[in-house]
C-alpha cells in the first residue's frame, strides 16, 4: 500500500471510529485509533501515516510526533473533504 492509499484508509477509519462534528469534520483520540484492532492490522506505521496525512492537511492535531500512552488523549481532527468541483 502506498502513502496515498494509507492516508485514504486512515480517513475511512477515523470516520468509523470518530464523532462527526457540525462542520463535517470528525474527531477521535490517538489512543482510540492506536488501540483499535482493525487499525493495528491495517497500519504498519500508524504514526508515519498520521504525519503524512497531517502534511497533506487531511488531519490536524497538536504536536509533531504522537506516542502511545503519552499522547492517547490527543484529539485528531479529520478535516472535511473539499467540495467537488463541477
C-alpha angles and dihedrals in degrees: 000000000000125000095264091052091048092050090051091049089049089053090053093048094049089051089050096047102029137077119249115239128213091257092056095258123123127226128203134155123249090238092057092054095040095051096043111111094214092053091046089057095046103043120055090181108025094171091052091049091050091050091050090049091048091050088053090048091241091123136020130206138150118267134017105257124036118205127195112254097010095059102028091120096050109120117230117201121205103211116229113267112258115257115263114259114230 
